[in-house]
Amino acid sequence: MPYRTIDRGWPSDPKQESMPAQCLDGKDEVDLYVRTYNTILRSSGDIRLRAFVQAHIGVHSNLHVDADSPRPDPGAFIYCIHRLPACIVGVKHIVIGQLPEDFERTFASPLETWEKVQAPARRRQWHFDGNDTLAVHVASPSDLDDLIPTLVAYQIEWNKLHARLRNAPVALRLWEHAGQEPFDGYLDRLAQYLDFPEQDWRRLQQIWGSRFWPTLCGVARGEKNMTVRLLGGTHVGYAKLIRRWWQQIGSVLADHAMEKRPVYFVSSNMHAIANLLSGYARRRASMLSDFMAASHEGEMATELAALREAREAYNWDNVLYYAARLWHQQRRSNQHKEARQREEEERGILTIAPVEGIDVGAQVIDLSRLQQEDLDPRLADLAPRLAHSDAIILNIDYPLGMAAYHMLRQVTETLDDLRGIYVLGKAATLNGAIGDVMISDVVFDEHSKNVYSFENAFGYQDVAPYLERGSVLDNQRSVTVKGTFLQNREYLEFFYRESYTVVEMEAGPYLSAIYEATHPTRHPLGEDVHFRHLPFDLGIIHYASDTPYTRARTLGGRSLSFEGIDSTYASAVAILRRILEREGSRAR
């Protein structure tokens, strides 16, 4: 059997019967919140977000500790702004749906005619009607667990600022000179009145940019009272969506006669693996150096200045990869995108765009077509092994929460020769620092209540040689949570006391799918499961993107995420080296 259930005799298993009373209180509050919005959203009409406010406050979320205080919570507000599109300032109605046809039956005009909008730090498909309605696609229940608390927290903090601006003498100029720019020193006085620390106030100005003053005037003019409605929300609806996502990937495999070839499945992102294998950025080193040296405006200027300083302290190839990303952000024409895609396709890297309804792209990489001279120097010693390989890499843009379960289940149902499953994702760390790499071999999954243990393919020695700034922490335990806002201090401290130090959202769902791929029954509930003798290699790596005890100070809340780039590429190098080493052994 590829698994066994075991009794470790641990007093620390995170089962409900072993939890202290204060932890149970914290967990019960989270469960109450989840039940509240899941049951209320069954209604067929619009629901005001204020219906969720008391349950949201009751959680005492670690990301929103001042939710019940009249004092603004700048960290929570900025966290939400990063995870919502800019048009949210004018939105009154949010409609959430699974399938495109759900929206077609609801709106008079098709979503294709609406404006596609994006959130800086959350991949999700959004459409704005240009007036006051925002349509949001969800790919699994985890999207609801993420989206609803974010919207509620945003509205709470907006209304706190509105209450202060409405009644404050110092804010009267917002009314008197709403169409004019504020005079020198006025914004600093306003920040003090709003209890915004200087760093957060400057950060808010950077995020809103030229919209800062008009948005602030909008906050002063009226409070937020948004409504939300859910279309669909069924398990079958999610299954249909994932099937459509896979159909595009399956078509590419069929068109290139790859269905029967060995496959390594990687869940990471859409840039790291391709950058390390294609040589695209390294071939443009001179051009990207000139780009970094040129003067720019806005937030990009801050990032480029930091990149220039990083040349001496960081791996130069990592700097180039990040600069290439910024270069493409500034040049959004199809010409540059198509040129890059053409170069990658010549090297066997095929990119598959997301389908409507789920913002998860994919790449199919034919190892035999890669050019050895293009590989990152950290892979150069293994480059000769490419010529003898008939394997492919299926790399997907890491999904959120339970979408990981549905996707990997679809992959394992369809592919016959799966050689490895490797997961690279972001996580919060309870014992490390931002930019550290965590490698766990025990996972408690809040969805299934299972404790999964397994032999991780990666250890300290696989990542540490390529990590320049952070630390590698292996032999860790992780907990898969339902959402970033659905955690409170009591619950986190319980897990920390029991040596669970990594807080993330995908490992548990992936392991549940692996269980079903290696056993004739559905994954169990509330059991201890130890995987052994799996028919494929298994490795899970996380890099620390935030520390929950620092009140929403995360990589997504700062301008430069270079700590994340360092740990991302160190981990991606480890994954690719593992694949190439196994291919070399297989060829021999």
N, C-alpha and C positions, 0 to 999 in steps of 0.2 A: 504494500500500500504506500502511496506517496505522502501519506500524512498519518498521524496518530493523535488521538486525544490523550492528554496526560494530566496527571495530578502532581503538580510541582510541590505541593505542600507549602506554597508561599503564603505567608500572612498578608502579603502586599498585593495580591491580585485585586485589581480595581473593580470588584463586583460590589453590588449595592449593599449586600449584607455585611461587608467588611468596612464600609465607609463610616467615619465618625459623623455625629449628628450635624455639625456645622457644614460638612461637605454635602450631606444629603439635602440640607436646606438650599445650598447653592445649586445643586443639580435639579431639585424640584422646581426652583424658580425658572431655570432654563427650560425644562420640560413644559412648564405651564405656558411660557411664551410661545414655544413652538406649537403647542396644541391650540393656542389662541388664534394665531394667524392662519394655521391650516384649516381650522373649522370655520372661521369667519369667511375665509376666501372661497368657501363652497357656495356662497351666495352668488346669484346670477347677475347682481347689479353692482354699482360702484360702492365701495366702502371707504369711509374717511380714515386716513392714517391715524387720526387721533384715537381711534378705537384700540390701537395697539400701544399707546403711549404708556399706560400704567403697567402693562406687562413688561414692556421694555425697561422701564425704570426699575421694576422689581428684580430684574436679573442682576443689577449692580455690575454691569459688564466691565471687564478690566479695560476695555477700550473706551468706555464712556462712564468714567467714575463720577462725573459731576452731572449726570443726566437729570437728577432730581434737585439740583441746585439752581437758584436764579443766576448764579455766576456762569458766564460762558465757559465752555470746555473747548479751547482752541485746538488741542490735539485731535479730539474726536471730529470736530468740524472739518479740519483739513483732511483727515483720513477719508471722510465721506466725499468731499469735493473731488479727491483723486479718483474715486470709484464711481462717479456719476458724470455724465456728459455735461458740457458747459451750459447747454440749453435748459438745464434743470431750474435755473433761476426764474424762468418764465412758465414752467410747467405747472398745470393744475390737475391733470388727469394722467395716470399711468395705467396702461393696459398690458397685462402680462399674458403671453401665450406660448404654446409649444410649437404648433405646426403653422406654416404659412396660411393654410386654408382656414384656420381658426380666425385669423385677422381678416381674411377676405370676406367671411360671413358677417363680420362685425362692422367694418368700415365701408363707407360708400366708395372711397378711392383706394386702389391697390397700394400696398406699401412701397412698391417700386417708385411711386411718384413722390414719396416722402423723402426727406433729407436723411441720409445715413450719418449718424453721429457716433462718436467714440468717447470712452472714458479713459483718462490717462493711465490708470493702474488696474483696470479690470477688463479682461477680454470678454465681450458679450455683444450681441447684435442689437442695436438700438435704431429706431427710426422716429424722427420728429416731424410733426405735420406743419411746422412753421408757425403755429399759433399757440396752443396750450396743452397738446396731447403728445405723450411719449409712449411708443410701443416698444416692448422689451421681450426678447426671445429667451426662454429658459430651456435648458437641456436636461435637467434632472431636478429632484427635490432640493439638492444642495444649492441651486441657484436661488430658490425662494429663501432658504436659510441665510443666504448671503445678502440678497437684495432687500428684503423687507426691513431687517434691522438697520441697514444702511440708510434707507429712505426715512425711517422714523427718526434716527439720530440726526440726520440732516435737518429735518423739519423742526425738531426740538431746539437745535442750536440756532437756526435761523430766527425762530420766534423769540428766543432769549435776546438776541441782538436787536430785533425789532422793538421789543418792550423797552430796552434801554434807549434806543435812538428816538423813540416816540416821545419819551418823557424828559429827556435830558436837555437842559439849556445849551450845553456845549454842542449839541447836535442840531441846533436850529438852522445852522447854515446849510444843512442838507436840504432843508425845505426852501430856504431863501435863495440859494445859488445852485440848485440841482443841475442846471445846464452849464455850470462853469466848473473849472478846475479849482480845487481848494488852495488856499494861500499857504505859504510856507509855515510849517510848525503846527498847522491845524490838525493834520492827520496824526501827529505824535500825541497831541492832547486827547484826540478821540480814542486812540489806542489805550491810553492810560485809563480813560473813563470806562472803556469796555473790558478792562482787565485782560488785555492781550499782552503777553510778554513780547518784547521787542523782536525776538527771533521769529516767533509765530506771525507777528504782524507783517514783517518783511516778507516772510514766506507767502502769506496770503496775497500780498501785493504782486509777487512774482507769478503766482498761479493765475490770478485774474488778469494781470497785465493791463492792457488798455481798457479792459472792462471793469477795473477795480472801482473807480468812482461811480459809474452808472449802476453797478451792482449794489454798491453800498447805499445808493439812493433808493434802489428798489427794495432793499431790506427795510429802510426807514418808512417807505410808503405803505407797506402792508405785510401782514403775517402770512405764513404758509398754512394752507388748509387743503392739502392734496388728497385726491381720491385714488384708489387702486382697485383694479378688477382682474380676476384670473379667468382666462379662457382655457378650457381643457383641464390640464393638470392630472391626467390619468397615467397609470403605469404603461398601458398600451401605447399612449401617445409618445412617451419617451422612447419606447422600443421602435416605433415607426421612424422617429427622427434619427436614431442611431443607424437604422438599416439604410436610410437614404444617404447618410454620411459614408457608410461603408461602400455603397454601390459605386461611388466615384473612384474610390481606391481600388476596388475589385476590377473595375473597367481598365484602369491603368495597368494593373498586373496582367490582365488578360491580353491587352493590346501589345504588351512587350514580352509575352510568353514567360511570365515570371511566377505563375500560380503555384508551380510545383517545386520551386527552388527553396533552399533553406532561408529562413528569415530570422533576423534579430529584431525584436520589437523594442523601441526606445521611446519613452515619454519624457520629453525635455522641453525644447522650444524650437523655433523655426530659424534660428540664426547660428547657434553654437556649433552644432554638428556640421552644417554646411560650410561655415567659415573655416573650420579645421581641415576639411577635406578638399575644398574647391580651389584654394589659393586666390580667391577673388580680391580680397583686401590686400594681400601681400604683393600682388602684381601691381597695385596702385599705391604703393607706399609713398612715392614721391608726391603724387597728387594729394593724397590724404595729409601728408605733412604740411603742404602749402595751405590746405584747407584749415588745419588746426592753427596755423600761424596767422591767418587773415583775421581781420576784426569783424565781429558780428554783434548783433544787438539782442537784447532780451535774455531769456533764461539760457538759450544755447550758448551765449557768450560766457556765462558762468561755467558751463560744462566744458567748453573748449579750453578755457583758461586752466581749469583743473587738469585736463588731459595734457596740456603742455607741461605742467609741473610734474605730471606722473611719468614722463618719459624716462626719468632716471631711476624711479623707484619701482616701476612695474614692468612686467614682461612686455616688450615692445609689440609683439604680435597682438596681445590683448588690447593694447592701446589702439592699434590699427583697426581691429574689429569694432571697437566702440566708435571710433571716428567714422568708419564706413556707415554705421547705423545713423549717426547724426547727419552725415552727408546726404544720405537718401531721404531723411526726414525733410531736409531743406529743398530737395529736388524731387517733387512728387509726380513728375510727368511719367507717362507710360514708357517713354523712350528709354529712360535709365533703368526702369524696372525690367523692361523686356530685354535689354542688353545683358543684365545680370542673369536673368532666367535662361537666356540663350547660352551663355558661357557654362552655366551649371548643367544644362541638359546635355551639352557636348561631353561632359564628364560623367554622365550617368546619374545626375541628381535631378529627379523629377519632382516638381512642387505641385501639390494638389490643393486648390483653394477650398475654403470652407463652403459647405452647402448652406442654403437659406435656413435659418433657424438655429444653427449651432456654429459658433465661431472657433472651430478647431481645425486648423489646416494640417496637412501631412506632407511628408517627403518619402519618396521611394528612391533608394540609393543603391545602384548596382556597383558592388565593390570591384568587379573585374574591369570596369570602364574608367575608374578613377586613374589619374595620372600621378605617378609616384612623386614627381618633382613638385607637385602642388601641395602635398601634405604639410601640415604644420611641423616645424622642426622637432616638436616633442613626440611626433609619431614616425619620424624619418627612419629609425632603425627597423621598424616593422613594415615599411612600405613594400619591400619585395614580396611580401605574402599576398598582396592584392592579386597578382597575376595568376595565382593558383586557386583563387576562390570563385565559387559560383553562387555565393550567398548575397543576399540583399539586406539592407537595413530599412525597416519601416519606422520612421520617426514621426511622432505626432506632437502637436503643440499641446503641452500638458493641460488636461481638462480639469474642471473644478469638481471636487467631491465625488458624488455618486455617479456622475457621468463617466468617471474612470472605470467603474464596475461594468457599466453597460458597454463601453467601447472595447475593453479587453475581452469581455465575454464574446462579443461579435468577432474579434480577431481570432480567438482560439477556436470558435465554431467553424471558421472558414479556412484557416491555414493548416496544412497538413504537416509541415516540417518546421516547427518553431524551435529554434536553437537557444534563444535567450530572451529574457524579459528584464529590462533595465529601466529604472525610474529615477529621474533627476528632478527634484522639485524644491520649492521654497518652504520654509517652516519657521516658526518661532522657537527660540531656545530659552530654556529656563536656567541654564548653567553656563552658557557661552556668550559670545559677543557677535554682533552683526558681521557677517563675512566668514564666520566659522563654517566648517563642513561637519555634518553629523551623519554617522552611519549606525543604523539601528539593526538589531536582530530580534527584537520583541516589539510587537505593535498591539495596543489595545484599541479596538475599533468601536466608537460610540454607536455606529449604525447597527452592527450585528451583536454588540456586547461580547464579541470573541476576543480572546488573547491569542494572537498568532505569534509563533516563534519559528525561526528559519535560519539557515546558514547563509549569511549575506556574502555574495561573491566578492565584495569589496571590504578592504580594511585600511588601516592607517597607511600602510606602505604603498598602497595603490594611488593615493591622492596627495599625500604630503610632499613628494618631490616637486609637484607642480603648483603648490599653493604658496604664494609669496607673502601674504599679509596676515591671514587668519591661522587658526589651528584646526587640526583634524581630530574629531572626537568620535572614536569608534566604540563598539560594545555599548551602545546607548539603547534606551527604550523610548518608543514614541507613542503618542496617543493621537488618534485620528478623531478630530472634532467635527461637529456639524457646520460650524460657521465661526468667523473671526469675532463677531460680537457676542456669540453664545458661550462665553466663558466668563467666570468671575474669579475673584481672588481665592475664595475658599476652595473651589474646585481645582484650580491650578496648584494651590499649595498642597492639596491632598496628593495629586499626582507627583509633585516634586518630592514630597516626603517618601513616596514609594518608588523613587528613582526613575520616574518617567520624565524625561527632560526635553523631548522634542514634541512640539505641538504642530500638527499639519492636517491636511484634509483629504489626501488621496491614497495613502498606503493601505489603509483598511479596506476600502472598496477594491483596490487592485488585488489584494490577497484573497478577498471573497471570490473574485472571478477566477483566480488561480485554483482555489479549492474546487470550484465547480468544473474546472478543466481537467482535474486529476482524480475525480471521484464521481461515482454514479448518482449522488444525491446533491440537492441544493446545499449551500453552506449552512452550517448549524447556527444556533443563536445561544449566546451565553456560555460557550464552551472554551476550553483551552485546546488549541490546535497546534501541533508541531509538524512542520513540513519536513519530509526527508525523502531522499531518492527521487527528486522531481525529474521529469523527463527533459527539462531545459534548465539553463543557468538562470539564476535569479539574483539581482542586485538592486538595492534601493539606497539612494544618496539624497540628503537634503542639505541645502545651505541656509544659513540663518539670515533671514530678511528682517526680523524684528525681535525685540525683547519685550514680552508682555508687561513687565514691571516698569517700563519707561513711558507708559501712557501714550501709546499710538505713535511713538517716534520710530519710524520704519524706513526701509529703503525707498518705499513709495512716497514718503513724505519729505524727501530731500531732492535737491536738484541733480546731484551726481550719485549714481549707484555703482561706483567703481568697486566697492567691496564685493558687491554681488557679481560683477564681471569676473573678478579674480577667482572667486570660488566656483562660479559657473563653469569657467573654462578648465580649471583644474579637474573638476568632476567629469566634464565631458571628455577630456583627454583620457582619464582613467577608464571610462566606458569604451571608448574607441580602441584603446590598447587591449582591453579585455577581449573585444570582438576579434581584433587582428591576431592576437595570440592564439585564440581558440581556432581560428581559421588556419593558422599555420600548423597547429597540432593535427587538425583534421586532415590537411593535405598530406602530412607526413605519414 
